[in-house]
Amino acid sequence: MKPPPFGYHAPGTLDEALGVLAAVPGGKVLAGGQSLVPLLNMRLAAPSDLVDINRVGELDTLRVTAGGVRAGALARHARVERSAAAAAVQPLLGRALRHVAHPAIRNRGTVVGSLAHADPAAELPAVLAVLRGTVEAASARGRRTIAAAEFFRGPLEPALEPGELAVSAFFPAAPPRTGTAFAETARRHGDYALSGVAAVVTLDEDLRVAAARTGHLGIAPVPVVFDLTGAAGPGGDWAAAAAHVRERIDPESDIHAGAGYRRHLTGVLTERALNAAASEALRKAGE
């Protein structure tokens, strides 16, 4: 299989990249290429131009502060996954990254590229959504910050305007007494998940549930986030919280799984992830 013809650009600076994107509004950005190249080869995408940003060194960044983790557009999955500093500030990110495809793909694929691809079955969009993170977009017109709740418009449809480049993504740090967990089920390791759950649980000083949220992948056209604080109650009734999710989702059937199976699986994974996140929160509270 061969891709359709396209113009190729390899800017060396961010300003050059933004200038090219402004001149070719029908162009696509090439970073890791782990999703884009197969689409090109199968002719499911036919951009007029490819803008290869791999020479833009200022985008190859990973900054970790007490407030969170900011990954630049060229930060590879593997780099973020292996970062002890990132894991200490926001462990959910690394936990989800271990489920992304295979090591060879994670060595090349990028965190921001996965978000910009906006596949509803991918792990990172759900993580960004449940953490209430943000994506920074730049264009020749300037910069803007897009909240996760607004970034995913539909399947493979990020909230990027023509000429815009997603230059970084920010994953907020875990608050004190907070635990996280990630769980998914796929037909084979490395496949897209039939259903997946990212869970965040925060306890108050009396070790009662102060906040509980889950982010879901593989069950809707965009990542789905549930605030389960009320459903779980202060004592953490995770079975009730899972039932709350199961009753409110409307997954579709496809060749891999029926809607009923996905609904049941999502409930099982939700309870499992919330239990794990709550256990970690309790351990942290005792440290």
Stockholm file with secondary structure:
# STOCKHOLM 1.0

chainA/1-287         MKPPPFGYHAPGTLDEALGVLAAVPGGKVLAGGQSLVPLLNMRLAAPSDLVDINRVGELDTLRVTAGGVRAGALARHARVERSAAAAAVQPLLGRALRHVAHPAIRNRGTVVGSLAHADPAAELPAVLAVLRGTVEAASARGRRTIAAAEFFRGPLEPALEPGELAVSAFFPAAPPRTGTAFAETARRHGDYALSGVAAVVTLDEDLRVAAARTGHLGIAPVPVVFDLTGAAGPGGDWAAAAAHVRERIDPESDIHAGAGYRRHLTGVLTERALNAAASEALRKAGE
#=GR chainA/1-287 SS CCCCCCEEECCSSHHHHHHHHHHCTTCEEESSCTTHHHHHHTTSCCCSEEEECTTCGGGCCEEEETTEEEEETTCBHHHHHTCHHHHHHCHHHHHHHTTSSCHHHHTTCBHHHHHHHTCTTCHHHHHHHHTTCEEEEEETTEEEEEEHHHHEEETTEESCCTTCEEEEEEEECCCTTEEEEEEEECSSTTSCCSEEEEEEEEECTTSSEEEEEEEEESSSSSCEEEECHHHHTTTTCHHHHHHHHHHHCCCCCCSSCCHHHHHHHHHHHHHHHHHHHHHHHHHHHTC
#=GC SS_cons         CCCCCCEEECCSSHHHHHHHHHHCTTCEEESSCTTHHHHHHTTSCCCSEEEECTTCGGGCCEEEETTEEEEETTCBHHHHHTCHHHHHHCHHHHHHHTTSSCHHHHTTCBHHHHHHHTCTTCHHHHHHHHTTCEEEEEETTEEEEEEHHHHEEETTEESCCTTCEEEEEEEECCCTTEEEEEEEECSSTTSCCSEEEEEEEEECTTSSEEEEEEEEESSSSSCEEEECHHHHTTTTCHHHHHHHHHHHCCCCCCSSCCHHHHHHHHHHHHHHHHHHHHHHHHHHHTC
//
